Each structure stands twice: as structure tokens, then as C-alpha cells.
Amino acid sequence: MTSDLLLIAAAITLCLALRSYRHPAIHRLGTFGLLFGTSFLIGWRLLGSIALGVGLAATWLLIPWIEILTRARKLRLPMKRELRHRTAPAAESFPNLQDLTEDVENAGFEYVDDLGWEHDDHYQFYRLFYEPGSRTEAAVCLVEQGNLAFFYIAITSRAASGETYLTWNYPFSYGLELDPSLHLHRAATGADFEAILNEHTSFLAREQIGMDAIAPQTPEALGDLLESDMRRQIEHNLACGVLKRDGTHLIRYSARGLLFLWLQFLRDLVRFS
């Protein structure tokens, strides 16, 4: 028993040491060792069964199914999400809003409107901006889902061909499949607006999208464009089977959609490790 405990302690120490490295591959190896390796050793060496070790290690992959089956499976959201003018959230709900607004405006963007939609315990808020010189849209977004709340920044350029180029720092893997006309670049989660804007410029350059390919927009139309983006995203996920209708006006995740959510969790496990 003592030797088994020493073996597990040594494994934990090794994993913590690996996590101290800056190299992402070595850091992730340390994370996976802590989660899966030590769980396996506890089942094998302390409980005396390789099968138990495998089962304990696999538990980390099955934990998200608790949330998926108890919350996501019961989730019902409106098919049509109408964006309406909203009063900005109180400072207690979104303390970063004013600072983020100043960052966007200091970069040359003009404030357009505050919009949002809500359903039951779901609420989404968008503060929209536009920079006519580069024909670029920007949005500061707040998402509230029950007890979970987070914000992100999105920068969008729309090509005259109908393709959309989006750079954002959305903190999680997105819960829907992306529409084929949407080209997404994920910026670093903690990046500030200037850094995200620079990444968006580099993203367009890599995609060989010049200024002449970007369609100009009128600020008054940005809300309609955002609403159209959401509608197209939902229609795509209905068509590919991630979502299914629940009555006339509501949608929910299909069995394929619940599996998709689990795979997105695994992606986040790798990305955040």
C-alpha cells in the first residue's frame, strides 16, 4: 500500500512539473496525466483492478453528460430571435462594458445601437459599432444563461460575395455547427480589442480578402444583418440535424446535437489544458 501511494504521489509530482512548462504540448500532457493517469493509478493500484482504473479515468469524459442530459436536453429556444433595442445592463451585471466601449471607440469605431433578445432564463445583449473606412463591424456581447454569464468581442467583415469573416474571443467552443458561408477566426480569450482587431486584419490578409471585396454597410442595417446571421445559423443546424423543431416556434437539440455538444466539450478540454 505504501509503495502504491508513493507511486501515485510521484505521478502527481511529475504531472505538476510538466504543467509548469510553457510549451503547450508538455503543459497539456501534465494536465491529462493529472486527470486520467492518476485516476487510472488509483483504480489499479489502490482498488486493485485495471477495469476500475479505466473506469475512473473515463469518468472525466462522462462528467459533461450530467449537464448535457439534465440541462441541454431540456433546453428550448425560440426559432426566431428578434433583436430589439435594449437598455444597457447595469454595471453590476456587465462591469466591463464602459471600458470596452471606450476601447472600441478609441480604435475609430462609431457607436450604433444596443440590441438584445431574451427567452426564459436566456438573455443576450449586443452593443454594435461600425467603422466606415474599413467597412468593419464590431460588437461587444454579453450572454447570460441561468447562473452562467460571460462576454466576448466580435469583429465582422462581410464580402460582397455573401461570405462573412468573423474574428472573436468567444471563450468556449461554439454550441452549433458553423454555417458554411461563415469563416471564423478565434482570437485569444483574454485579448483586448486592439489585439483582436489586429488579428482580424491578419485573418483577412490570409484569406486574401482585400478592401475591394468587402461590402459597405449602413449602420442602421447592422441589427438586421445580425438577426439574419442568427437565423441562417439556426436553419443550417436544423438542416444538418444538430437541432430539431419542437412545435411551431421552438427548437431543441437532437440526439446528434447532444453528441456534438459533448465533442465540443472535449475540444475545450484540450484547448484549456
N, C-alpha and C positions, 0 to 999 in steps of 0.2 A: 504493500500500500504506500509506504514512504517513497519508494522508488518511482511509483506511478505519479504521485503528487509532485515529485521533483521534476519528472519528465514534462508534466503539464505546465509547471511553473517556468521551466526552461523554454518551452514552446511559446508561452505568453511573452516572455522577455525578448525572445528573438523577433517575434511579430512586432512588438513595440519598437524595437530597434529599427526594423525595416520601415516602419511608419515615420521614423524621424528623417528619412532620406527625402530630398526634394524631388528626385526623379519619380514621375507619376507611376511608372510600371512597378517600381520597387515599393512605393507607398501603397499601391493597391494590393500587392502581394501580401504586405503586412496586415492590411485590413481583412482580406479574405482568410488569412491564416487565423486571425483572432476569432472571426465569426465561425468559419467552417472547420478549420483544423483543430482548434481547442475543443469545440463541441464534439467532434469525432473522437478525440482522445479521451474525453470524459466518458462517453458511452462505451468505448472499447476497453480502456484500462481500468476505470473505476467501477463501471457497471458490468464489465466482463462480457460484452457482446459487440461484435463488429456491426451486426444489424442495428443495434441500438445507437452505435456511433454514427452510422449512416443516417439513421432517422433523426437524431439530434441535429446533425449538420443540415439536413434537408429542411428542418423546421424553419430556418431563416428564409427559405424560399417560399414557404407556405404561409408565413405570417400575414403578408398583404392580402391574402384571400379572406381574412376576417373582415377587413374594411370593404373589400370588393363585394362580399356576399351580404354584409349587413347594411351597407350604405349605397354603394354604386348600383347594386342590383335593384334597389328600390327607388332609385333616382328617377324622377320625371321632370322634364324641362320643356318649355314651350317650343313648338316647331318654328314659330315666327317670333323673332325678338325685335320689338320696335324700340328704337333709340329715341329717347325724349330728353329735352333739356332738364338738367338736374342741378340742384344747389350743391356746391362743393361739399364734400364730407367735412365734418368737424375736425379740428386739429387733433383731438384725441384719437379719432379713427384713422387719420392719414396725416401724421405729423410732418412727413417729408414733402408734402405737396407744394408748399410755398417755395422751398429751396429748389425743388426740381423744376418748378415753373420758371424761376429766375435763371437756372442753368440753360433751359431751352431758349428762352428769350434772349439771353446773352449771346447765344450762338446765331442770332439773326432770325429766329422764327417768330411769327406773329400768332398771338392767341386767337383761336377761332370760336370755340364753344365748349361747354361742359355737358356731356351726354351720359346716359346710362339706361340700364334695364334691370328689372328685378322680378323674381318669381319665388314665392315661399321664402326660404332662407338663403336664396342666392341673390347676390347683388353685384353688378359690375358698373364701374364708373370710368369714363374716358374724358380726359382733358386734351382737346385737339389743337394742333398748331400747324402752320404752313409756312414754307419758305419759298416764295415765288421764283427767286433767282435760280435755285437748283431744282425747282418743281418737286420738293420733298415734303412729305407729311410726317408729323411726329405726334405721338400720343403718350401721355402718362396715364397708366391704367391701374385701377385698384380692383381686386377680386375678393369678395367675401363669400365664403361657403360655410354656413354654420359657425363653428368656432375657429375656422381657418381663415386667415386674411393675409394677402401678400400683394405687392405692387410690382410693376415692371414697366420698362420703356420700350416703345416700338417705333421704328423709323421705316417708312414705306416710300418706294418709288414705283409708279405704275407706267409700264411701257405702252406705247401706242398699239402694240400687237395684242394687248389684253393680258399679258403676263404681269405678275405682281412680284416685286422684290422686297422682302421684309427682313430687317435685322432687329432682333430683340434680345433682352436678357431675362426672358421668362424663366423662372427658377426651376421648373420641373419639365420632364418630358411631356409633350402635349397629349391630352387625353383623346384626341381624334386623329384620324389619318388626314394628311395634308392634301388639299385639292391639287391636282397636277399642274394647274396654272400658277400656283404659289411656290416661289423659290425662297427658301428660308435659310438665313444665317443666324446661328446662335452666338451671341456675344457672351463674354464672361459675366456671370451672375451679378457680381458686385461692381461692374463697370459703371462709370459715371456717363453723363450724356455726351460729353465731348468725345470720350473714348468710343462709345457706341456709334456716334456719327462718323468717326474716322474709320471704324470697321465697316460701316455701311458703304462708304466711298470706295474702300478697297474691294468689298464684295461686288459692287457694280463693275469695277475695273476687271476683276477676274472673270465675270460673266460677259465681258466685252459689251457692256451697255453704256453707250455714250449719251451725252445730253440730248442729242437729236432724237434718241429713241424714247425718251421719257415724255409722256403726255402731260401737258399743263392741266391743272385742276383749278376750279373756282373754290374758294374757302367754304362757301355756302353748301357745296355738294359733298363735303368730306363725311358728314354724318350718313348720308345716303350710301356713299361708297363703302363705309364701314359696315353698315347694315347689309349691303349686298354681299360683302365678303363673308359674313357670318351665315347668310342664307345659302351661299354656294358651298360653304364648308359642310353644312348640315346635309344638303342634298347629296354631296359626294359620299358622305359616310352612310347615308341611307342606301345609296346605290351599291356600295361595296360591302354592306352587311354589318358594319360596326354598330350602327343604330337601327332601330325599328320603330315604327309608329305605335303609339298607344292611344287609340282613339283618334279623334279628328285633329286636335290641336297640340297634342303632346308627343314627345319622343322619349325613348329609353334605350339603354344598352342591350344589345342582343347577347347571346352566349359567346359569339365570336368577339363582340366588343369587350366583354369581361376578360376574355383571354388576352385581348390586345392591351387592356389596362395592366394586366399582370406583367406582360412583356415590357411595357413601358417602365414599370417599377424596377425590373431587372436592369434596364438601361441606366436608370438613375442610381441604382446600387453600384454599378461600375463607375459611373461618372463622378459620384460624390465620394467614392472610397479613396 
